Amino acid sequence: LNSIAIGITTFLFNRIIISYVGSSGVAAFAITQYFLTIVMMILFGLGNGIQPVLSYNYGAGYFARVKGTLLRLIIIANSVGVGSFIVLRTQAVEMINLFIVGHGEALNIAIVVTETLSYSLLFIPLCMTASIFFTALEMARNSLLIALSRGVVFTVIGLSIFPILFEETGIWITPVVAEGITFFMGAFMLFRWWWTYNERKVYNKLAINDSREPTPDLENRPLI
C-alpha cells in the first residue's frame, strides 16, 4: 500500500512541478526525496524489527510490554527524525552539491526544497510508528487510515489547492502539511489506544513485576 501511494504521489508531484517550475524543479525534488527516503528506510527497519515483538506480547496479553516497546519505538524514531532534520537544516548545501555540480538554477531550487521539506522529518517518525504499531496489533483500519492520509488523501488535496494559492511554494509545503495533519491523527489514535488499556487492569501485575504469569483474562479463559 505504501509503495502504491508513493507511486501515485510521485507521478502527481512530477506533473505539477513540471507545470510550475520545469525540469530543474523535478531534479531538485528528486534529490530531496533521496534524503527523506534514507530516513524513512531507517524507520522502516526499526518498524520491521519491532513488529514481531509487539505482535507476540499483544497476543500473549502482556500489555505492559507492548506499551513499553511502543514508548521506546516512539523515542528512537523521533530521535532519528530530529537528528535528520538538524543535518538537513545545517548541511543542505553540502549534501546537495554531491548530486548537482555546475547547475546554479537547480542548486538554488534544491536548497529551497530541502529546507522546506526538512520540516516533514519532525512529523514522519510518529506517522510511521503509528502505522507500524497498528499493523502489528492487527488493527488494519487504523493503519490503513494513516497510510492513506499521509500518502494519498492529504497530498492530493494539498496539490489541488496550495499550488494555486502559493504557486511553486505550495508544491513544496504540501508534503509538510500532509505529514503534519497525519501526525495529529496518529497521535490521537495512539493516545486513545493507550488510554483504553490504561483503564483495563488486566496487566497491573505485569506492569509491577514484569512476570511471565498469564494475565487474569487468560486465566479466566474457559478450557476446551
C-alpha positions, -999 to 999 in steps of 0.1 A, spaced: 0 0 0 28 24 9 45 16 -25 13 23 -44 8 56 -26 44 66 -32 40 58 -69 8 78 -72 20 109 -54 54 109 -72 36 109 -105 13 138 -94 43 158 -80 63 154 -112 34 166 -134 27 196 -112 64 205 -107 70 204 -145 40 227 -150 51 253 -124 89 250 -122 102 229 -150 127 200 -152 151 217 -128 123 215 -102 119 178 -108 156 172 -103 156 193 -71 126 175 -57 141 141 -65 173 150 -47 154 160 -16 134 128 -18 167 108 -17 174 123 17 140 117 30 140 81 17 171 73 36 155 84 68 123 65 61 142 33 53 158 36 88 123 40 103 110 10 82 139 -10 95 130 -1 131 94 -9 125 100 -43 108 123 -53 136 99 -43 163 67 -57 148 72 -93 159 79 -81 195 47 -61 195 26 -88 180 38 -116 203 34 -96 235 0 -82 225 -13 -117 216 1 -131 249 -17 -103 268 15 -87 280 2 -52 275 27 -35 298 55 -48 275 36 -36 244 33 -1 259 70 -1 269 80 -12 234 58 14 218 73 41 240 108 31 231 100 30 194 85 65 196 116 79 213 140 62 190 121 71 158 117 107 168 153 109 177 162 98 142 137 123 128 150 153 148 187 143 141 180 141 104 161 174 105 192 191 121 215 176 95 194 187 66 190 222 80 227 227 86 243 206 58 218 210 30 242 228 6 270 204 11 247 174 6 230 188 -25 264 195 -40 270 158 -41 244 155 -68 243 189 -85 275 204 -99 275 234 -122 237 238 -123 231 270 -104 193 271 -110 187 235 -99 210 240 -69 191 271 -57 157 253 -61 171 222 -44 182 242 -14 147 258 -10 130 224 -14 153 207 10 149 234 37 112 233 33 107 195 32 131 190 61 102 201 85 83 169 75 110 149 93 95 162 125 62 145 117 71 114 97 85 93 126 53 93 146 32 88 115 52 57 105 54 45 141 16 47 144 10 28 112 35 1 121 21 -2 156 -15 -7 145 -4 -32 117 14 -53 144 -17 -53 165 -39 -63 135 -58 -30 137 -58 -27 99 -84 1 97 -62 25 118 -31 15 99 -48 19 65 -63 53 75 -29 67 85 -11 53 54 -38 67 30 -40 100 48 -3 108 46 4 91 13 -27 100 -8 -56 119 7 -40 150 21 -12 150 -5 -38 151 -34 -59 177 -16 -27 198 -10 -16 196 -46 -50 206 -57 -51 237 -35 -17 250 -25 0 255 -59 -30 277 -69 -26 298 -38 12 299 -34 25 287 -68 57 267 -65 60 272 -28 26 255 -24 41 224 -40 69 222 -15 47 227 16 22 201 5 42 171 20 48 190 52 11 198 57 1 163 48 25 148 73 16 174 99 -21 166 97 -15 129 98 9 134 128 -20 147 149 -43 119 136 -17 92 145 -10 108 179 -47 108 187 -51 72 177 -21 62 198 -33 82 228 -68 66 225 -53 31 225 -30 39 254 -59 54 274 -81 24 266 -55 -1 280 -48 22 310 -84 17 321 -81 -21 318 -65 -36 348 -56 -70 333 -19 -62 332 -13 -44 365 6 -74 378 28 -74 347 34 -36 350 47 -41 385 69 -71 383 71 -79 346 63 -115 354 56 -141 327 24 -153 345 -8 -152 324 -30 -122 328 -64 -125 345 -81 -126 311 -60 -156 301 -65 -173 335 -103 -170 332 -104 -183 297 -126 -214 296 -107 -246 290 -117 -266 259 
